[in-house]
Amino acid sequence: MMHMTFYWSKNVTLLVDSWRTNSWTSYALTLLACFLFSLFYQNLEAKRLRFKTLTSNNPSSPSIATPLLSKLPRGRSPWADPARFASAFLFGVTSAIGYLLMLAIMSFNGGVFVAVVLGLSVGYFLFRSGDEEKVAPVVENACACS
């Protein structure tokens, strides 16, 4: 049965039918996995943002006169830039993890919700809380788990 409101129980199905908890041990391990996965997401997102700032051509802060779409130098193909591929790959991985965390929360289990939010908060504190001072302004991800 799929819940449509928050419930507090050790019986939860997470992401796939084969990931079911029916004991306190399996439930605690599931909550630990959600917490660690959220920490990993924040770590990877911090690395992605640092990589983006390191590889950007214009590290200065954007102004009102900065064009939204920058032109590539003549004769240079966007397909020949390995940094763009790496950045796109990291974006794809972090987006996939963010959506998986969102789907885990959509199990409506209170423990899973708390584990994911705590994992994101602790991960932000550990990996990204100093970003404002160290890194040039970067447009944040509009996703909820950014």
Secondary structure, 3 states (H helix, E strand, C coil): CCCCCCECCCCEECCCCCCEECCHHHHHHHHHHHHHHHHHHHHHHHHHHHHHHHHCCCCCCCCCCCCCCCCCCCCCCHHHCHHHHHHHHHHHHHHHHHHHHHHHHCCCEHHHHHHHHHHHHHHHHHHHCCHHHHCCCCCCCCCCCC
